[in-house]
Amino acid sequence: MKYMFIVQGEGRGHLTQAISMYEMLTGNGDEITEVLVGMNTSSSLPSFFTEKIHCPVFIFGSSYFLFSAKKQKSLLFKSIVFNLWKLPSYIKSIRFIKQRIKTNQPDKILNFYEILTGLTYAFSPPKIPCICIGHQYLFLHPDFVFPKKNRLQLAGLLLFTRMTCFRASVLLALSFHEMRNMNKIHVVPPLVRKDVLRQTPSKGDYILGYMVDAVFSKQAIDWHHQHKDIYLHFFWNNKDYPDEWQIDESLTFHQLNDITFLNYMTGCKAYASTGGFESICEALYLHKPVMMIPAHIEQECNAFDAVNVGAGILSDKFNISGLLDFLPLYQPNKEFVSWVNKAQSMFIDESR
């Protein structure tokens, strides 16, 4: 079969999910005609993605979160207003998506939580079936348990999620654990990359970190100044800095690089993250304790679910002391590993 991918490019989660799906489908003899990535056009697409995806890749302007450097949190309502202001450019992107679909004529579209794909199908629906993939579709499942958070923010998250999947034929909801299928919502394992599955984890002497936005770096640096005996390696996507920015011998910031990140994940003793689903899954699979510092409501839901399956702990900032205290209490989740190992056959069946 011929597939076309459309991927939401904020952070690394949906990009690595697309890589995993690309590996599964091409390994099964299927063809991916091209990949469209929606993102803030002032950001750069991480090189690990184009190195792994061996077909044409195009970037188009799409919605994204604004972050507060002072509060070091996402600004939900300002983000909504900002993205409404940019609506004319997004209409241009919708036309671009429609034109690329018409040119490629794939058998199916795989949409990795890109809202402009949903709006394309809402206002000018192509005849080609669309399958939506993402852990966020689990939020639409009646059995999903939400944290006790602001109801208005949760409503906004659910509205956004529904907008990404207008007229989708199936919603593949990536989950930390098995759940029943409900109507269009089919619960599947996380899309963990082959490179992760091949790793043999070890326990090094450093903490690994990832932040979805550079505004969180101040928290990590402030903690580091009080604990210079703890080795820290943090990854970010900040093109104003070199590939490796070493503040001193025990704190280094790295530009987002797939191979380098995985090497550090395999050898770390614990992981601190802003709550992105994909890297939490990688840490769970490699038996690494996690501290989650959610940057917005979606990540708060991810982190709450992850705590319930024993992934780690929650925090409101990059205070690594809490993660160090949790290390003796951590117990690996072996059921999660078995669940992930079912992914290959399940995704091939569901994408047909």
C-alpha positions as YAML, in Angstrom:
chain: A
units: angstrom
residues:
- id: 1
  name: MET
  ca: [0.00, 0.00, 0.00]
- id: 2
  name: LYS
  ca: [0.96, 3.63, -0.50]
- id: 3
  name: TYR
  ca: [0.87, 5.92, 2.53]
- id: 4
  name: MET
  ca: [1.44, 9.62, 3.07]
- id: 5
  name: PHE
  ca: [2.37, 10.94, 6.54]
- id: 6
  name: ILE
  ca: [1.36, 14.30, 8.01]
- id: 7
  name: VAL
  ca: [3.13, 14.98, 11.31]
- id: 8
  name: GLN
  ca: [2.82, 17.59, 14.04]
- id: 9
  name: GLY
  ca: [6.44, 18.65, 14.50]
- id: 10
  name: GLU
  ca: [6.45, 20.36, 17.91]
- id: 11
  name: GLY
  ca: [8.89, 18.60, 20.25]
- id: 12
  name: ARG
  ca: [10.20, 15.16, 19.34]
- id: 13
  name: GLY
  ca: [7.32, 12.81, 20.23]
- id: 14
  name: HIS
  ca: [5.27, 12.75, 17.03]
- id: 15
  name: LEU
  ca: [8.44, 12.80, 14.92]
- id: 16
  name: THR
  ca: [9.78, 9.65, 16.58]
- id: 17
  name: GLN
  ca: [6.34, 8.01, 16.31]
- id: 18
  name: ALA
  ca: [6.39, 8.70, 12.57]
- id: 19
  name: ILE
  ca: [9.87, 7.18, 12.32]
- id: 20
  name: SER
  ca: [8.65, 4.01, 14.07]
- id: 21
  name: MET
  ca: [5.63, 3.75, 11.77]
- id: 22
  name: TYR
  ca: [7.84, 4.36, 8.74]
- id: 23
  name: GLU
  ca: [10.11, 1.48, 9.81]
- id: 24
  name: MET
  ca: [7.17, -0.88, 10.36]
- id: 25
  name: LEU
  ca: [5.44, -0.15, 7.06]
- id: 26
  name: THR
  ca: [8.51, -0.10, 4.82]
- id: 27
  name: GLY
  ca: [9.71, -3.29, 6.54]
- id: 28
  name: ASN
  ca: [6.39, -4.82, 5.52]
- id: 29
  name: GLY
  ca: [6.90, -3.82, 1.88]
- id: 30
  name: ASP
  ca: [4.66, -0.74, 1.90]
- id: 31
  name: GLU
  ca: [5.60, 2.63, 0.39]
- id: 32
  name: ILE
  ca: [5.60, 6.05, 2.05]
- id: 33
  name: THR
  ca: [5.32, 8.58, -0.77]
- id: 34
  name: GLU
  ca: [6.25, 11.66, 1.28]
- id: 35
  name: VAL
  ca: [6.03, 13.23, 4.72]
- id: 36
  name: LEU
  ca: [4.60, 16.66, 5.56]
- id: 37
  name: VAL
  ca: [5.64, 18.23, 8.89]
- id: 38
  name: GLY
  ca: [3.66, 21.06, 10.47]
- id: 39
  name: MET
  ca: [5.68, 23.29, 12.78]
- id: 40
  name: ASN
  ca: [6.72, 26.78, 13.77]
- id: 41
  name: THR
  ca: [8.66, 27.81, 10.66]
- id: 42
  name: SER
  ca: [11.15, 29.76, 12.81]
- id: 43
  name: SER
  ca: [12.22, 26.43, 14.33]
- id: 44
  name: SER
  ca: [14.33, 23.84, 12.57]
- id: 45
  name: LEU
  ca: [13.40, 20.24, 11.84]
- id: 46
  name: PRO
  ca: [15.79, 17.99, 13.84]
- id: 47
  name: SER
  ca: [18.27, 16.25, 11.57]
- id: 48
  name: PHE
  ca: [17.53, 12.85, 13.11]
- id: 49
  name: PHE
  ca: [14.15, 12.89, 11.38]
- id: 50
  name: THR
  ca: [15.37, 13.46, 7.82]
- id: 51
  name: GLU
  ca: [18.17, 10.96, 8.38]
- id: 52
  name: LYS
  ca: [15.66, 8.22, 9.24]
- id: 53
  name: ILE
  ca: [12.90, 9.05, 6.74]
- id: 54
  name: HIS
  ca: [14.06, 8.12, 3.23]
- id: 55
  name: CYS
  ca: [11.44, 9.93, 1.18]
- id: 56
  name: PRO
  ca: [10.64, 13.59, 0.40]
- id: 57
  name: VAL
  ca: [9.96, 15.68, 3.53]
- id: 58
  name: PHE
  ca: [8.17, 19.07, 3.35]
- id: 59
  name: ILE
  ca: [7.60, 21.60, 6.14]
- id: 60
  name: PHE
  ca: [4.52, 23.79, 6.38]
- id: 61
  name: GLY
  ca: [3.51, 26.43, 8.93]
- id: 62
  name: SER
  ca: [1.23, 25.18, 11.68]
- id: 63
  name: SER
  ca: [0.03, 26.02, 15.18]
- id: 64
  name: TYR
  ca: [2.26, 25.84, 18.24]
- id: 65
  name: PHE
  ca: [2.34, 26.74, 21.93]
- id: 66
  name: LEU
  ca: [3.72, 30.00, 23.30]
- id: 67
  name: PHE
  ca: [5.78, 29.73, 26.49]
- id: 68
  name: SER
  ca: [6.34, 32.20, 29.31]
- id: 69
  name: ALA
  ca: [9.98, 32.72, 30.20]
- id: 70
  name: LYS
  ca: [8.89, 34.12, 33.58]
- id: 71
  name: LYS
  ca: [6.41, 31.39, 34.57]
- id: 72
  name: GLN
  ca: [8.16, 28.68, 32.53]
- id: 73
  name: LYS
  ca: [4.80, 27.26, 31.45]
- id: 74
  name: SER
  ca: [2.82, 27.26, 28.25]
- id: 75
  name: LEU
  ca: [0.35, 30.11, 27.74]
- id: 76
  name: LEU
  ca: [-2.84, 28.35, 26.64]
- id: 77
  name: PHE
  ca: [-5.14, 31.26, 25.94]
- id: 78
  name: LYS
  ca: [-2.44, 33.51, 24.50]
- id: 79
  name: SER
  ca: [-1.50, 30.58, 22.25]
- id: 80
  name: ILE
  ca: [-5.11, 30.32, 21.04]
- id: 81
  name: VAL
  ca: [-5.30, 34.06, 20.26]
- id: 82
  name: PHE
  ca: [-1.89, 34.00, 18.59]
- id: 83
  name: ASN
  ca: [-2.81, 31.05, 16.38]
- id: 84
  name: LEU
  ca: [-6.12, 32.66, 15.41]
- id: 85
  name: TRP
  ca: [-4.13, 35.72, 14.33]
- id: 86
  name: LYS
  ca: [-1.99, 33.46, 12.14]
- id: 87
  name: LEU
  ca: [-5.06, 31.83, 10.58]
- id: 88
  name: PRO
  ca: [-4.44, 33.28, 7.07]
- id: 89
  name: SER
  ca: [-1.08, 31.51, 6.87]
- id: 90
  name: TYR
  ca: [-2.69, 28.30, 8.11]
- id: 91
  name: ILE
  ca: [-5.28, 28.50, 5.31]
- id: 92
  name: LYS
  ca: [-2.32, 28.56, 2.93]
- id: 93
  name: SER
  ca: [-0.98, 25.42, 4.67]
- id: 94
  name: ILE
  ca: [-4.35, 23.66, 4.29]
- id: 95
  name: ARG
  ca: [-4.25, 24.36, 0.56]
- id: 96
  name: PHE
  ca: [-0.71, 23.00, 0.46]
- id: 97
  name: ILE
  ca: [-1.79, 19.79, 2.24]
- id: 98
  name: LYS
  ca: [-4.70, 19.33, -0.17]
- id: 99
  name: GLN
  ca: [-2.42, 19.85, -3.17]
- id: 100
  name: ARG
  ca: [0.19, 17.35, -1.91]
- id: 101
  name: ILE
  ca: [-2.52, 14.73, -1.29]
- id: 102
  name: LYS
  ca: [-3.86, 15.26, -4.82]
- id: 103
  name: THR
  ca: [-0.35, 14.94, -6.29]
- id: 104
  name: ASN
  ca: [0.60, 11.82, -4.32]
- id: 105
  name: GLN
  ca: [-2.70, 9.92, -4.48]
- id: 106
  name: PRO
  ca: [-1.81, 7.58, -1.58]
- id: 107
  name: ASP
  ca: [-4.08, 4.76, -0.49]
- id: 108
  name: LYS
  ca: [-4.24, 6.20, 3.03]
- id: 109
  name: ILE
  ca: [-3.14, 9.23, 5.02]
- id: 110
  name: LEU
  ca: [-1.55, 8.71, 8.43]
- id: 111
  name: ASN
  ca: [-1.99, 11.82, 10.55]
- id: 112
  name: PHE
  ca: [0.20, 12.21, 13.65]
- id: 113
  name: TYR
  ca: [-1.92, 14.74, 15.59]
- id: 114
  name: GLU
  ca: [-1.56, 17.60, 13.11]
- id: 115
  name: ILE
  ca: [-4.55, 19.90, 13.48]
- id: 116
  name: LEU
  ca: [-4.35, 21.26, 9.92]
- id: 117
  name: THR
  ca: [-4.90, 17.74, 8.62]
- id: 118
  name: GLY
  ca: [-8.13, 17.63, 10.61]
- id: 119
  name: LEU
  ca: [-9.18, 21.04, 9.30]
- id: 120
  name: THR
  ca: [-8.39, 19.96, 5.74]
- id: 121
  name: TYR
  ca: [-10.77, 17.03, 6.16]
- id: 122
  name: ALA
  ca: [-13.33, 19.28, 7.87]
- id: 123
  name: PHE
  ca: [-13.57, 21.98, 5.19]
- id: 124
  name: SER
  ca: [-12.38, 20.31, 1.98]
- id: 125
  name: PRO
  ca: [-12.28, 16.56, 2.62]
- id: 126
  name: PRO
  ca: [-10.15, 14.42, 0.32]
- id: 127
  name: LYS
  ca: [-11.61, 11.08, -0.69]
- id: 128
  name: ILE
  ca: [-8.60, 9.24, 0.70]
- id: 129
  name: PRO
  ca: [-9.16, 7.64, 4.17]
- id: 130
  name: CYS
  ca: [-7.28, 9.17, 7.10]
- id: 131
  name: ILE
  ca: [-5.99, 7.23, 10.11]
- id: 132
  name: CYS
  ca: [-5.06, 9.38, 13.12]
- id: 133
  name: ILE
  ca: [-2.26, 8.26, 15.44]
- id: 134
  name: GLY
  ca: [-1.40, 9.72, 18.84]
- id: 135
  name: HIS
  ca: [-1.61, 9.15, 22.57]
- id: 136
  name: GLN
  ca: [-3.94, 12.17, 22.79]
- id: 137
  name: TYR
  ca: [-6.78, 10.12, 21.26]
- id: 138
  name: LEU
  ca: [-6.84, 8.15, 24.50]
- id: 139
  name: PHE
  ca: [-8.23, 11.33, 26.10]
- id: 140
  name: LEU
  ca: [-11.41, 10.72, 24.07]
- id: 141
  name: HIS
  ca: [-11.79, 7.21, 25.53]
- id: 142
  name: PRO
  ca: [-14.57, 6.99, 28.15]
- id: 143
  name: ASP
  ca: [-12.34, 4.94, 30.49]
- id: 144
  name: PHE
  ca: [-9.41, 7.37, 30.56]
- id: 145
  name: VAL
  ca: [-8.85, 8.91, 34.01]
- id: 146
  name: PHE
  ca: [-7.92, 12.61, 33.99]
- id: 147
  name: PRO
  ca: [-6.02, 14.48, 36.69]
- id: 148
  name: LYS
  ca: [-7.99, 17.02, 38.70]
- id: 149
  name: LYS
  ca: [-7.11, 20.07, 36.63]
- id: 150
  name: ASN
  ca: [-8.77, 23.19, 35.31]
- id: 151
  name: ARG
  ca: [-11.94, 22.06, 33.50]
- id: 152
  name: LEU
  ca: [-11.66, 24.83, 30.92]
- id: 153
  name: GLN
  ca: [-8.14, 23.73, 30.00]
- id: 154
  name: LEU
  ca: [-9.25, 20.10, 29.75]
- id: 155
  name: ALA
  ca: [-12.15, 21.16, 27.52]
- id: 156
  name: GLY
  ca: [-9.72, 23.06, 25.31]
- id: 157
  name: LEU
  ca: [-7.45, 20.01, 25.05]
- id: 158
  name: LEU
  ca: [-10.37, 17.75, 24.08]
- id: 159
  name: LEU
  ca: [-11.60, 20.28, 21.52]
- id: 160
  name: PHE
  ca: [-8.15, 20.55, 19.96]
- id: 161
  name: THR
  ca: [-7.85, 16.75, 19.84]
- id: 162
  name: ARG
  ca: [-11.22, 16.38, 18.12]
- id: 163
  name: MET
  ca: [-10.21, 19.05, 15.60]
- id: 164
  name: THR
  ca: [-7.19, 16.97, 14.56]
- id: 165
  name: CYS
  ca: [-9.34, 13.98, 13.60]
- id: 166
  name: PHE
  ca: [-12.34, 15.27, 11.63]
- id: 167
  name: ARG
  ca: [-13.72, 12.47, 9.41]
- id: 168
  name: ALA
  ca: [-10.92, 10.06, 10.41]
- id: 169
  name: SER
  ca: [-11.70, 6.40, 9.75]
- id: 170
  name: VAL
  ca: [-9.81, 5.13, 12.84]
- id: 171
  name: LEU
  ca: [-8.14, 6.75, 15.85]
- id: 172
  name: LEU
  ca: [-5.12, 4.75, 17.01]
- id: 173
  name: ALA
  ca: [-4.75, 5.76, 20.67]
- id: 174
  name: LEU
  ca: [-1.25, 5.06, 21.98]
- id: 175
  name: SER
  ca: [-1.43, 3.91, 25.59]
- id: 176
  name: PHE
  ca: [0.89, 2.91, 28.44]
- id: 177
  name: HIS
  ca: [-1.39, -0.09, 29.06]
- id: 178
  name: GLU
  ca: [-4.09, -2.20, 27.40]
- id: 179
  name: MET
  ca: [-7.68, -0.91, 27.26]
- id: 180
  name: ARG
  ca: [-10.80, -1.93, 25.38]
- id: 181
  name: ASN
  ca: [-11.52, -0.53, 21.92]
- id: 182
  name: MET
  ca: [-14.45, 1.89, 21.70]
- id: 183
  name: ASN
  ca: [-16.06, 2.69, 18.33]
- id: 184
  name: LYS
  ca: [-13.37, 4.45, 16.24]
- id: 185
  name: ILE
  ca: [-10.90, 4.51, 19.13]
- id: 186
  name: HIS
  ca: [-8.55, 1.53, 18.93]
- id: 187
  name: VAL
  ca: [-6.07, 1.28, 21.83]
- id: 188
  name: VAL
  ca: [-2.57, 0.27, 20.74]
- id: 189
  name: PRO
  ca: [0.92, 0.12, 22.30]
- id: 190
  name: PRO
  ca: [3.31, 3.08, 22.08]
- id: 191
  name: LEU
  ca: [5.35, 3.42, 18.89]
- id: 192
  name: VAL
  ca: [8.80, 2.77, 20.31]
- id: 193
  name: ARG
  ca: [11.55, 2.90, 17.71]
- id: 194
  name: LYS
  ca: [13.58, -0.16, 16.72]
- id: 195
  name: ASP
  ca: [16.76, 1.56, 17.89]
- id: 196
  name: VAL
  ca: [15.29, 1.69, 21.41]
- id: 197
  name: LEU
  ca: [14.13, -1.93, 21.34]
- id: 198
  name: ARG
  ca: [17.68, -3.06, 20.49]
- id: 199
  name: GLN
  ca: [19.33, -1.33, 23.46]
- id: 200
  name: THR
  ca: [20.79, -3.02, 26.51]
- id: 201
  name: PRO
  ca: [20.39, -0.48, 29.32]
- id: 202
  name: SER
  ca: [23.10, 0.28, 31.84]
- id: 203
  name: LYS
  ca: [23.19, 2.50, 34.93]
- id: 204
  name: GLY
  ca: [25.56, 5.43, 34.55]
- id: 205
  name: ASP
  ca: [26.48, 8.25, 36.91]
- id: 206
  name: TYR
  ca: [24.42, 11.04, 35.30]
- id: 207
  name: ILE
  ca: [20.86, 12.33, 35.01]
- id: 208
  name: LEU
  ca: [19.41, 12.81, 31.53]
- id: 209
  name: GLY
  ca: [16.94, 15.60, 30.81]
- id: 210
  name: TYR
  ca: [14.79, 16.90, 27.96]
- id: 211
  name: MET
  ca: [12.91, 20.19, 27.81]
- id: 212
  name: VAL
  ca: [10.33, 21.01, 25.16]
- id: 213
  name: ASP
  ca: [11.26, 24.70, 25.29]
- id: 214
  name: ALA
  ca: [14.46, 26.52, 26.24]
- id: 215
  name: VAL
  ca: [12.66, 28.65, 28.87]
- id: 216
  name: PHE
  ca: [12.97, 25.68, 31.25]
- id: 217
  name: SER
  ca: [16.78, 25.81, 31.14]
- id: 218
  name: LYS
  ca: [16.94, 28.36, 33.98]
- id: 219
  name: GLN
  ca: [15.40, 25.84, 36.39]
- id: 220
  name: ALA
  ca: [18.01, 23.22, 35.52]
- id: 221
  name: ILE
  ca: [20.90, 25.69, 35.74]
- id: 222
  name: ASP
  ca: [19.71, 27.08, 39.09]
- id: 223
  name: TRP
  ca: [19.52, 23.56, 40.58]
- id: 224
  name: HIS
  ca: [22.91, 22.68, 39.12]
- id: 225
  name: HIS
  ca: [24.62, 25.64, 40.81]
- id: 226
  name: GLN
  ca: [23.64, 24.13, 44.18]
- id: 227
  name: HIS
  ca: [24.54, 20.51, 43.26]
- id: 228
  name: LYS
  ca: [27.66, 20.51, 41.11]
- id: 229
  name: ASP
  ca: [28.53, 16.98, 42.19]
- id: 230
  name: ILE
  ca: [25.63, 15.58, 40.10]
- id: 231
  name: TYR
  ca: [26.34, 15.11, 36.39]
- id: 232
  name: LEU
  ca: [23.56, 16.41, 34.11]
- id: 233
  name: HIS
  ca: [22.99, 16.11, 30.35]
- id: 234
  name: PHE
  ca: [20.04, 18.09, 28.99]
- id: 235
  name: PHE
  ca: [18.63, 18.05, 25.46]
- id: 236
  name: TRP
  ca: [16.77, 20.95, 23.85]
- id: 237
  name: ASN
  ca: [16.02, 22.41, 20.42]
- id: 238
  name: ASN
  ca: [17.70, 25.81, 20.72]
- id: 239
  name: LYS
  ca: [19.44, 26.86, 17.52]
- id: 240
  name: ASP
  ca: [21.00, 29.90, 19.24]
- id: 241
  name: TYR
  ca: [23.52, 27.57, 20.86]
- id: 242
  name: PRO
  ca: [26.07, 25.06, 19.50]
- id: 243
  name: ASP
  ca: [25.42, 21.33, 19.23]
- id: 244
  name: GLU
  ca: [27.03, 20.88, 22.62]
- id: 245
  name: TRP
  ca: [27.11, 23.70, 25.17]
- id: 246
  name: GLN
  ca: [29.12, 22.71, 28.23]
- id: 247
  name: ILE
  ca: [28.56, 25.08, 31.13]
- id: 248
  name: ASP
  ca: [31.09, 23.20, 33.26]
- id: 249
  name: GLU
  ca: [32.28, 19.63, 33.72]
- id: 250
  name: SER
  ca: [28.98, 18.45, 35.26]
- id: 251
  name: LEU
  ca: [26.33, 20.25, 33.13]
- id: 252
  name: THR
  ca: [26.03, 20.03, 29.36]
- id: 253
  name: PHE
  ca: [23.23, 21.07, 27.01]
- id: 254
  name: HIS
  ca: [22.88, 19.15, 23.72]
- id: 255
  name: GLN
  ca: [20.96, 20.01, 20.58]
- id: 256
  name: LEU
  ca: [18.25, 17.45, 19.89]
- id: 257
  name: ASN
  ca: [19.91, 14.50, 18.15]
- id: 258
  name: ASP
  ca: [18.25, 11.11, 17.99]
- id: 259
  name: ILE
  ca: [21.30, 8.87, 18.27]
- id: 260
  name: THR
  ca: [23.01, 10.97, 20.91]
- id: 261
  name: PHE
  ca: [19.82, 11.22, 22.97]
- id: 262
  name: LEU
  ca: [19.25, 7.47, 22.84]
- id: 263
  name: ASN
  ca: [22.83, 6.75, 23.86]
- id: 264
  name: TYR
  ca: [22.43, 8.98, 26.89]
- id: 265
  name: MET
  ca: [19.02, 7.49, 27.69]
- id: 266
  name: THR
  ca: [20.43, 3.96, 27.60]
- id: 267
  name: GLY
  ca: [23.20, 4.80, 30.06]
- id: 268
  name: CYS
  ca: [21.56, 7.27, 32.45]
- id: 269
  name: LYS
  ca: [20.51, 6.47, 36.01]
- id: 270
  name: ALA
  ca: [17.29, 8.50, 35.71]
- id: 271
  name: TYR
  ca: [15.44, 10.85, 33.38]
- id: 272
  name: ALA
  ca: [13.82, 14.29, 33.86]
- id: 273
  name: SER
  ca: [11.40, 15.53, 31.23]
- id: 274
  name: THR
  ca: [8.67, 18.10, 30.57]
- id: 275
  name: GLY
  ca: [6.22, 15.21, 30.24]
- id: 276
  name: GLY
  ca: [6.27, 14.24, 26.57]
- id: 277
  name: PHE
  ca: [4.69, 10.83, 25.99]
- id: 278
  name: GLU
  ca: [7.28, 9.31, 23.68]
- id: 279
  name: SER
  ca: [10.41, 9.80, 25.77]
- id: 280
  name: ILE
  ca: [8.55, 8.60, 28.88]
- id: 281
  name: CYS
  ca: [7.78, 5.39, 26.97]
- id: 282
  name: GLU
  ca: [11.44, 5.01, 26.02]
- id: 283
  name: ALA
  ca: [12.47, 5.47, 29.65]
- id: 284
  name: LEU
  ca: [9.83, 2.96, 30.81]
- id: 285
  name: TYR
  ca: [11.01, 0.40, 28.25]
- id: 286
  name: LEU
  ca: [14.66, 0.84, 29.32]
- id: 287
  name: HIS
  ca: [13.73, 0.74, 33.05]
- id: 288
  name: LYS
  ca: [14.73, 4.33, 33.81]
- id: 289
  name: PRO
  ca: [12.96, 6.22, 36.63]
- id: 290
  name: VAL
  ca: [11.34, 9.44, 35.38]
- id: 291
  name: MET
  ca: [10.57, 12.82, 36.88]
- id: 292
  name: MET
  ca: [7.93, 14.68, 34.85]
- id: 293
  name: ILE
  ca: [7.58, 18.47, 34.83]
- id: 294
  name: PRO
  ca: [4.53, 19.10, 32.62]
- id: 295
  name: ALA
  ca: [4.63, 22.25, 30.48]
- id: 296
  name: HIS
  ca: [0.94, 22.29, 29.55]
- id: 297
  name: ILE
  ca: [-2.35, 20.49, 30.15]
- id: 298
  name: GLU
  ca: [-1.68, 17.69, 27.66]
- id: 299
  name: GLN
  ca: [1.59, 16.82, 29.39]
- id: 300
  name: GLU
  ca: [-0.15, 16.96, 32.77]
- id: 301
  name: CYS
  ca: [-2.50, 14.23, 31.52]
- id: 302
  name: ASN
  ca: [0.44, 12.20, 30.17]
- id: 303
  name: ALA
  ca: [2.34, 12.52, 33.42]
- id: 304
  name: PHE
  ca: [-0.68, 11.58, 35.57]
- id: 305
  name: ASP
  ca: [-1.19, 8.43, 33.49]
- id: 306
  name: ALA
  ca: [2.52, 7.61, 33.60]
- id: 307
  name: VAL
  ca: [2.65, 7.88, 37.40]
- id: 308
  name: ASN
  ca: [-0.25, 5.40, 37.56]
- id: 309
  name: VAL
  ca: [1.81, 2.78, 35.66]
- id: 310
  name: GLY
  ca: [4.86, 3.32, 37.86]
- id: 311
  name: ALA
  ca: [7.00, 5.39, 35.50]
- id: 312
  name: GLY
  ca: [8.06, 7.87, 38.15]
- id: 313
  name: ILE
  ca: [7.06, 11.08, 39.91]
- id: 314
  name: LEU
  ca: [5.60, 14.50, 39.20]
- id: 315
  name: SER
  ca: [7.25, 17.85, 39.89]
- id: 316
  name: ASP
  ca: [6.48, 21.49, 39.18]
- id: 317
  name: LYS
  ca: [10.07, 22.31, 38.18]
- id: 318
  name: PHE
  ca: [13.43, 20.74, 37.34]
- id: 319
  name: ASN
  ca: [14.31, 20.03, 40.97]
- id: 320
  name: ILE
  ca: [16.46, 16.94, 40.46]
- id: 321
  name: SER
  ca: [16.63, 16.30, 44.22]
- id: 322
  name: GLY
  ca: [13.15, 14.76, 44.13]
- id: 323
  name: LEU
  ca: [14.21, 12.38, 41.38]
- id: 324
  name: LEU
  ca: [17.31, 11.31, 43.31]
- id: 325
  name: ASP
  ca: [15.15, 10.60, 46.36]
- id: 326
  name: PHE
  ca: [12.83, 8.43, 44.23]
- id: 327
  name: LEU
  ca: [15.59, 6.20, 42.81]
- id: 328
  name: PRO
  ca: [15.60, 3.61, 45.65]
- id: 329
  name: LEU
  ca: [11.79, 3.27, 45.37]
- id: 330
  name: TYR
  ca: [11.58, 2.64, 41.61]
- id: 331
  name: GLN
  ca: [10.28, -0.74, 40.36]
- id: 332
  name: PRO
  ca: [10.48, -1.53, 36.59]
- id: 333
  name: ASN
  ca: [7.17, -2.19, 34.82]
- id: 334
  name: LYS
  ca: [7.70, -5.52, 33.02]
- id: 335
  name: GLU
  ca: [4.13, -5.63, 31.70]
- id: 336
  name: PHE
  ca: [4.84, -2.45, 29.75]
- id: 337
  name: VAL
  ca: [7.70, -4.14, 27.89]
- id: 338
  name: SER
  ca: [5.41, -7.03, 26.87]
- id: 339
  name: TRP
  ca: [2.75, -4.54, 25.71]
- id: 340
  name: VAL
  ca: [5.24, -2.62, 23.54]
- id: 341
  name: ASN
  ca: [6.47, -5.84, 21.95]
- id: 342
  name: LYS
  ca: [2.97, -6.42, 20.51]
- id: 343
  name: ALA
  ca: [3.09, -3.19, 18.52]
- id: 344
  name: GLN
  ca: [4.44, -4.46, 15.18]
- id: 345
  name: SER
  ca: [1.61, -6.85, 14.37]
- id: 346
  name: MET
  ca: [-1.10, -4.58, 15.80]
- id: 347
  name: PHE
  ca: [-0.09, -1.52, 13.77]
- id: 348
  name: ILE
  ca: [0.25, -3.42, 10.51]
- id: 349
  name: ASP
  ca: [-3.29, -4.79, 10.99]
- id: 350
  name: GLU
  ca: [-4.76, -1.44, 12.04]
- id: 351
  name: SER
  ca: [-3.24, 0.51, 9.12]
- id: 352
  name: ARG
  ca: [-4.92, -1.68, 6.49]
...
